[in-house]
Amino acid sequence: MRISKTTLKADALLLLTAAIWGSAFVAQRSGMESIGPFAFNAVRFAVGALSVLPLFFVMRRRARGAGPAGPAGQ
């Protein structure tokens, strides 16, 4: 049985997601020992927003460059 590149890539991304998700629990426990819950959540959501912000600008730029027909050229 041969595994396609798409399947291998999907499995690798799923494993990476599980590793990040699992390590987040350790970070949360450590973070909650040093600061309060509201400050911890504020920092966590700020880091999340800053990490998504570049993606937002890239997607916005692509949408503007696609023209009136849309990104798929429909």
C-alpha positions, -999 to 999 in steps of 0.1 A, spaced: 0 0 0 14 34 -10 8 66 10 2 97 -10 19 130 -3 -14 146 6 -21 119 32 14 122 47 12 160 49 -23 158 65 -10 133 91 21 154 99 0 185 103 -24 167 126 5 154 147 19 189 149 -14 203 160 -17 176 187 18 184 200 11 222 201 -22 215 218 -7 192 244 22 215 252 -2 244 258 -16 227 289 19 227 305 23 264 295 -11 273 310 -3 256 343 30 274 346 15 307 335 -13 305 360 12 301 389 28 334 382 0 357 371 -38 358 376 -63 342 353 -75 375 337 -40 387 329 -31 353 316 -60 352 292 -54 388 281 -18 379 272 -28 346 256 -55 363 233 -31 392 225 -4 367 213 -31 349 193 -43 380 177 -8 392 168 0 358 153 -31 359 130 -27 396 121 -1 389 93 -24 363 78 -52 388 78 -32 413 58 -19 387 33 -55 374 27 -68 410 24 -41 419 -2 -49 388 -22 -86 396 -22 -79 431 -35 -56 419 -62 -81 393 -75 -103 419 -91 -141 421 -93 -145 385 -104 -132 371 -70 -102 349 -62 -115 319 -81 -121 339 -113 -158 331 -113 
